[in-house]
């Protein structure tokens, strides 16, 4: 065995026996100093593929320069492959040697393409991937188009627990997304828009027996998705995300706090009490620290988090009633107490108009709100997925091509959930 060939193959992780390296040097290619490994690719077939004749004659070489993996992007690596050509003496058909290193009629190695595929799963720009791989950014985009067919849709499968939401994508347009609300939270589908007709048409492709297996559909308080869930999954329980319930109450209480604060002079004790440390008012009361004392420079005294909140609530009775109602709803959701939740929604008094409007919304959607109080499923996983998608778009400085964005999302999911197959397919 030639030691040069053996050492180069070991360094480049090439195992094809038909490729024989015999030389290497430095060359200037595309204004860069590059390493070039020169090899011969032998033709290993003994018979003609057309007529089966065993008389094949050597007919020169076809020289191709193949881009290969490089440890240093500033010093690219190329393979100069001299592919043997043969001609059949019987039918005069000509053939050329091939190798596992690179596809036929291609000048980019399979290893480089695999590296691009793995890099596209990371939170990186396509330009930086192209620089590391020694190829152009347009080539990376072309590979990205090919990966769009990696996933196939199975019309005989829907998650038992479905979670729906939307996210902002191409050109500020909102796209519909639904994922598996349990298990690995893999993406089920992403649609180009969030129109009711588009979502309905998608779910109508699934047989009624498949849609009947869906037990829960988790959505936010948008009645738009509730109507779709009722129509498409009549046997499923619609669950409102508890996060959105709490968010609506904290937003209403914060408006109450601000309006109360504005009634006082900016230098007054009441104003400073409500103005600063406002985050403590929005926390669940059970998580407020009752033991450790801290110095509040705005009130010029030492006190605990619980004492800090209690001092602010003594300023206004309406503010205090709104806070107690909010905390009671939070506790009922935490303890999954449906009866107490209904009681608190209908027996609250002296609360602010902002909080009354929120409670009125809860009463209007009482059934789905009660489902949220007893269900363990939330829209947290789909919100986390939306956060990942937002990061992908931020890293890429936005997308103009919808299919490129979907491909990056699917590839990113492969990295975060490598052992789980997805049923995602671009619509």
MODARA-V234098 format. One record per pair of residues at least 12 apart in sequence whose ideal C-beta (glycine too) atoms are under 6 Angstrom apart, sorted by the first residue. I is the first residue (numbers start at 1). J is the second residue. Records with the same first field share a line. If there is no record, write none. Layout:
I = J + J
//
This chain:
5 = 20 + 21
8 = 21 + 37
14 = 101
16 = 99 + 100 + 101
18 = 41 + 42 + 44 + 99
19 = 39 + 41 + 99
20 = 39 + 40
21 = 37 + 39
23 = 38
24 = 37
34 = 76 + 78
35 = 77
36 = 78 + 80
37 = 79
38 = 80
39 = 81
40 = 82
41 = 81 + 83 + 97 + 99
42 = 84 + 97
43 = 84 + 86 + 97
48 = 88
50 = 91 + 93
51 = 90 + 91
53 = 88 + 90
55 = 89
56 = 86 + 88
57 = 87 + 89
59 = 85 + 86 + 87
60 = 85
61 = 82 + 84
62 = 83 + 85 + 96
63 = 82
64 = 81
65 = 78 + 80
66 = 79 + 81 + 102 + 107 + 109
67 = 108 + 112 + 134
68 = 109
69 = 111 + 112 + 115
70 = 134
73 = 131 + 132
76 = 134
83 = 96 + 97
84 = 97
112 = 133
115 = 133
116 = 133 + 140 + 143
120 = 411
121 = 411 + 412 + 414 + 415
123 = 395
126 = 140
144 = 404 + 407
147 = 407
148 = 403 + 407
151 = 422 + 424 + 425
152 = 425
153 = 425
154 = 423
155 = 205 + 206
156 = 210
157 = 423
158 = 206 + 210 + 214
159 = 180
160 = 215
161 = 181 + 182 + 216 + 377
162 = 178 + 181 + 214 + 217
163 = 179 + 181 + 218 + 379 + 382
164 = 178 + 219 + 225
165 = 177 + 382
166 = 194
167 = 386 + 389
170 = 399 + 402
174 = 194
175 = 190
176 = 191 + 194 + 199
177 = 190
179 = 382 + 385
181 = 218 + 377
184 = 417 + 420
185 = 381
186 = 417 + 420 + 422
187 = 422 + 424
188 = 423
190 = 406
191 = 427
192 = 402
199 = 228
203 = 232
211 = 232 + 233
212 = 235
214 = 233 + 236
215 = 236
216 = 236 + 237 + 239 + 377
217 = 229 + 233 + 236 + 238
218 = 239 + 241 + 377 + 379
220 = 241 + 244
221 = 240 + 244
226 = 238
237 = 371
238 = 368
239 = 371 + 372 + 375 + 377
240 = 368 + 369 + 372
241 = 378 + 379
242 = 333 + 372 + 378
248 = 358
249 = 326 + 358
250 = 282
252 = 354 + 355 + 358
253 = 322 + 326
255 = 354
256 = 319 + 322 + 352 + 354
257 = 274
260 = 316 + 319
261 = 274 + 275
270 = 315
272 = 298
273 = 311 + 312
274 = 312
276 = 298
277 = 308
280 = 305 + 308 + 309
281 = 309
284 = 330
285 = 327
288 = 305 + 306
289 = 304 + 305
290 = 304 + 306
318 = 350 + 352
321 = 350 + 351
322 = 351 + 352 + 355
325 = 348 + 351
328 = 344
329 = 344
333 = 373
336 = 373 + 374
338 = 370 + 373
341 = 373
345 = 359 + 362 + 363
389 = 409
392 = 408 + 412
403 = 426
406 = 426
410 = 424
//
